[in-house]
Amino acid sequence: MTSISRRNFTRLATAMTVAPLVPLQLAWGKQPGPDQWPGYSRAIVIDFLASPGPFNTSERFTTLSPDMVANAVASGITAVNLTVGGGGTVEDNFGRIAMWEREIAAHPESLMRIRTVNDLQAAKQQKKLGLIYGFQDASVFGSDLSRIELFSSFGVRIVQLTYNVRNLIGDGCLESANGGLSQLGRNAVAELNARKVLIDLSHCGQQTTADGIRESKAPVAFTHSGCNAIAQRPRNKRDEELKAMADKGGVIGIYMMPFLTMGVQTSDQDVIRHIEHAVNVCGEDHVGIGSDLSITPHKVTDAYKKSHAEFVAMRQKQGIAAPGEDPNVYMFVPELNAPNRLELIAERLLKKGHTEARVEKIIGGNTVRLLRDVWG
């Protein structure tokens, strides 16, 4: 068992170094239009991967700005799967958790931590943004699976097994060997099941994805991914993977990343196309949205372009950039570049003839059901 204690966690929370925040050049103009769907305000809305702070950028995040907090509340989103770590050292991960604990304490009227489905209902009633702590990698566990219990006790409720490359658990989607889960990985799946932590296979390789679905006794998720049948990217899931995940009772969150297309800027219609394909393959009970974005929208300026190019270059140098990450293709969808992007998606689905009941499932209902199934 790691030696990090609750007392040391508190020390980390208060001792974090706070560097000046580089502004992200963000802005918002809400655009629901005259045909705004009243069902959005009633629904529990879940973004299966997002953040109220900067996300998928090179900017160093240390504290939420007033605009970020305001956008989080105005978005109408009930909760997000928030990446608080997964890679690096145990101390690094507790430092990131401590940072978010500090933000929740600083904004109790706007933010709350989510551990249970009852917490989701409370966030909806109180009009707060709920934060579900999640890991986007399991490498922090190393070979010590007792760390799963440790981090789950501090509120980590979702764990992605790999991030693009190989770790001790298994192979990510960029590993050509496609080796699947290791024995340690199988043991990790069993321990995550025992702790009622949702297993995320978004960045996993094909064999790791298949192994994870098969080994898990609980439903699993692709919290932020797309459909390989539409865009053949390593980050996107094949139809057989989508079907196996759905048969297990899981949910795919369709993201708003450049991987939904092949070399061009992703549009709102690309997002809808992937949602509809996933519905056709999985059924309407197994599709959601995981934007993989900050709730606060992007404003493209010269400074933003420079920052984006640096971010892509950094990821390419580290060997973790996926095909499709391009300095000239931005990691957002221009037509959905607003905090209420899930509302805008709902309106587009309704205009295409999808029923209100189906749309409510896609923007959050399916994810709530999955979390209830896994968390108990």
Helices and strands as residue ranges (DSSP letters): H 6-15, H 39-42, E 46-47, E 50-51, H 66-74, E 79-85, H 90-106, E 111-113, H 117-126, E 129-135, G 139-141, H 146-153, E 156-160, H 183-194, E 198-200, H 206-215, E 220-225, H 239-247, E 251-254, G 258-260, H 268-282, G 284-286, E 287-289, E 293-294, H 302-318, G 334-336, H 341-351, H 356-360, I 361-365, H 366-375
